[in-house]
Amino acid sequence: MLKEFLAKHHVEYQEKDVALDVRAREEMAHKSHQMGVPVVDIDGEIFVGFNRSGIARKLGIK
């Protein structure tokens, strides 16, 4: 759902596969203090899960 939302609004993003990338998994755990996905970092603001309203607000999407 997150990827579809970002694509719909033409938002570029960097995807990291935490199942395969140990560094990315450690970074995610450090930033979010949990292991759930997705974790979205937008300019240092962390969103855990698909928080549509929070992500839209941060990106300026109406």
C-alpha positions as CSV (number, residue, x, y, z in Angstrom):
1,M,0.0,0.0,0.0
2,L,2.8,2.4,0.8
3,K,4.6,1.9,-2.5
4,E,1.3,2.4,-4.4
5,F,0.6,5.6,-2.4
6,L,4.1,7.0,-3.2
7,A,3.9,6.0,-6.9
8,K,0.4,7.6,-7.2
9,H,1.8,10.9,-5.9
10,H,5.1,10.6,-7.9
11,V,7.3,10.5,-4.8
12,E,10.7,9.1,-5.2
13,Y,12.0,6.9,-2.4
14,Q,14.8,4.5,-1.5
15,E,13.7,1.0,-0.6
16,K,15.8,-1.1,1.7
17,D,15.1,-4.8,2.1
18,V,15.7,-5.4,5.8
19,A,15.1,-9.2,5.4
20,L,18.3,-9.4,3.3
21,D,20.3,-6.3,4.4
22,V,21.7,-6.6,7.9
23,R,22.9,-2.9,8.0
24,A,19.5,-1.7,6.9
25,R,17.8,-3.9,9.5
26,E,20.0,-2.5,12.3
27,E,19.4,1.1,11.0
28,M,15.6,0.5,11.0
29,A,15.7,-1.0,14.5
30,H,17.8,2.0,15.8
31,K,15.5,4.6,14.2
32,S,12.1,3.0,15.0
33,H,13.0,1.0,18.2
34,Q,11.1,-2.0,16.7
35,M,11.2,-4.6,14.0
36,G,7.9,-3.9,12.2
37,V,7.8,-2.8,8.6
38,P,7.4,-0.6,6.8
39,V,9.4,2.1,8.5
40,V,9.5,5.4,6.7
41,D,12.0,8.1,7.4
42,I,11.1,11.5,6.0
43,D,13.7,14.1,6.9
44,G,14.3,12.4,10.3
45,E,10.6,11.9,11.1
46,I,9.9,8.2,11.6
47,F,6.6,6.6,10.6
48,V,6.1,2.9,11.5
49,G,3.5,1.2,9.4
50,F,1.6,2.8,6.6
51,N,0.5,6.0,8.3
52,R,-1.2,7.5,5.3
53,S,-2.3,10.8,7.0
54,G,1.1,11.4,8.7
55,I,3.1,10.6,5.6
56,A,0.8,12.8,3.4
57,R,1.1,15.6,5.9
58,K,4.9,15.4,6.0
59,L,5.1,15.3,2.2
60,G,2.6,18.1,1.7
61,I,0.1,15.8,-0.1
62,K,-3.5,16.6,0.2
